[in-house]
Amino acid sequence: MFLARVTGSVVSTHKVQSMTGRKLLTVEPLRVEPANRDRLVGTGRTFVCVDTVGAGQDELVLIVQGSSARLTPETEKLPVDATIIGIVDTVNIENETIFSKDHPE
């Protein structure tokens, strides 16, 4: 699993039938800033994920990849490699809150 920020959406009018009606979002994976460990920073990469939780633009989300992406009831028969499985409320590192949904960066 990894943390990511929702950066946008993908619309595809022509796709396999099993993907019809599935919301696709672009996300940028995040990591703890190595020097001070007091904030999350982007990795510069982009993934397309199936959204199973109703995430929105700029939200911090929890992602699973690979075979784990197909282990939710919503995705078990879909040809997906990355799935949003949660919307993050807080992130704590070394007893310090470095992200809070109530107080975004």
VEXDREN-2710 file (C-alpha; in Angstrom, 1 decimal):
% VEXDREN-2710
k/r/px/py/pz
1/MET/0.0/0.0/0.0
2/PHE/1.1/3.6/-0.5
3/LEU/-0.2/7.1/0.0
4/ALA/-1.0/9.3/-3.0
5/ARG/-2.8/12.6/-3.8
6/VAL/-5.6/12.7/-6.3
7/THR/-4.5/15.0/-9.2
8/GLY/-7.2/14.5/-11.8
9/SER/-9.5/12.1/-13.6
10/VAL/-9.5/10.0/-16.8
11/VAL/-12.4/9.7/-19.2
12/SER/-12.5/6.8/-21.6
13/THR/-15.6/6.3/-23.7
14/HIS/-14.3/3.1/-25.4
15/LYS/-13.2/0.4/-23.0
16/VAL/-13.8/-3.2/-22.1
17/GLN/-17.4/-3.7/-20.9
18/SER/-16.4/-4.6/-17.3
19/MET/-14.9/-1.2/-16.9
20/THR/-18.0/0.7/-17.9
21/GLY/-19.2/3.0/-15.1
22/ARG/-15.9/2.8/-13.2
23/LYS/-14.4/6.1/-12.0
24/LEU/-10.8/6.5/-13.0
25/LEU/-8.5/9.0/-11.2
26/THR/-4.9/10.1/-11.6
27/VAL/-2.8/10.1/-8.5
28/GLU/0.7/11.1/-7.5
29/PRO/2.4/8.8/-5.0
30/LEU/3.7/10.5/-1.9
31/ARG/6.6/9.8/0.5
32/VAL/7.8/11.2/3.8
33/GLU/10.2/14.1/3.1
34/PRO/13.6/12.5/4.0
35/ALA/15.5/15.4/5.6
36/ASN/13.0/16.5/8.3
37/ARG/10.4/13.7/8.1
38/ASP/7.8/16.4/8.8
39/ARG/5.7/16.4/5.6
40/LEU/4.7/14.4/2.6
41/VAL/6.2/15.2/-0.8
42/GLY/5.3/14.0/-4.3
43/THR/7.4/11.5/-6.1
44/GLY/6.8/13.0/-9.6
45/ARG/5.1/9.8/-10.8
46/THR/1.5/9.4/-12.0
47/PHE/-0.8/6.4/-11.7
48/VAL/-4.3/5.8/-13.0
49/CYS/-6.5/4.1/-10.3
50/VAL/-10.0/2.8/-10.1
51/ASP/-11.8/4.6/-7.3
52/THR/-13.8/2.4/-5.0
53/VAL/-14.4/4.9/-2.2
54/GLY/-15.6/8.2/-3.8
55/ALA/-12.3/10.1/-3.6
56/GLY/-12.1/13.6/-5.0
57/GLN/-9.6/16.1/-6.4
58/ASP/-6.6/16.9/-4.0
59/GLU/-7.6/14.2/-1.4
60/LEU/-5.0/12.1/0.2
61/VAL/-5.8/8.4/-0.6
62/LEU/-4.5/4.9/0.2
63/ILE/-3.6/2.8/-2.9
64/VAL/-3.0/-0.8/-3.5
65/GLN/-1.3/-2.2/-6.6
66/GLY/-0.9/-5.5/-8.5
67/SER/-3.0/-8.5/-7.5
68/SER/-4.1/-6.7/-4.3
69/ALA/-5.9/-4.1/-6.5
70/ARG/-8.3/-6.9/-7.5
71/LEU/-9.1/-8.1/-4.0
72/THR/-12.0/-5.7/-3.3
73/PRO/-15.6/-6.7/-4.0
74/GLU/-15.8/-3.8/-6.6
75/THR/-12.7/-4.9/-8.5
76/GLU/-12.4/-8.7/-8.2
77/LYS/-13.2/-9.3/-11.8
78/LEU/-11.7/-6.1/-13.4
79/PRO/-8.5/-5.8/-15.4
80/VAL/-7.0/-3.2/-12.9
81/ASP/-3.5/-2.8/-11.5
82/ALA/-4.1/0.1/-9.0
83/THR/-7.1/0.7/-6.8
84/ILE/-8.0/3.5/-4.3
85/ILE/-9.2/1.7/-1.1
86/GLY/-9.3/4.6/1.4
87/ILE/-9.4/8.3/2.0
88/VAL/-6.8/9.3/4.6
89/ASP/-7.7/11.3/7.7
90/THR/-4.3/11.7/9.3
91/VAL/-0.7/10.5/8.9
92/ASN/1.5/10.3/12.0
93/ILE/5.3/9.8/11.8
94/GLU/7.4/9.4/15.0
95/ASN/4.5/10.6/17.2
96/GLU/4.0/13.8/15.0
97/THR/1.0/14.4/12.8
98/ILE/2.4/15.3/9.4
99/PHE/-1.0/15.3/7.6
100/SER/-4.5/16.0/8.8
101/LYS/-7.5/16.1/6.6
102/ASP/-8.9/18.9/8.8
103/HIS/-5.8/21.0/8.3
104/PRO/-4.5/20.4/4.8
105/GLU/-1.1/21.7/3.7
END
